């Protein structure tokens, strides 16, 4: 692994920890949303650019063994099990959608008349 790849993995792991907190099921969703944005029009074409977009991915935490593992798996992905997830929501969004604590919430590019689908475990 090159130093650049290692730094990218650390940056993604930091965002995973800051955005998904202690909800392990949400961690891959956060990482996949970063990579899906890289592959989508309207976003920077590199993961660091996506992470540093204003008002996006504001959470950061010290990378852990778990978040680093998730980051490395997603950065080396050969497929996208999320179906193109672009946003992972939490906190007040969870309350607005009346989801329970620990529920995963994401918005994917398919499913509703607005082109997005909200999901919180129901």
Beta strands, then each sheet from edge to edge (+ up, - down):
strand 1: 87-88
strand 2: 106-108
strand 3: 117-119
sheet 1: 1+ 2- 3+
end
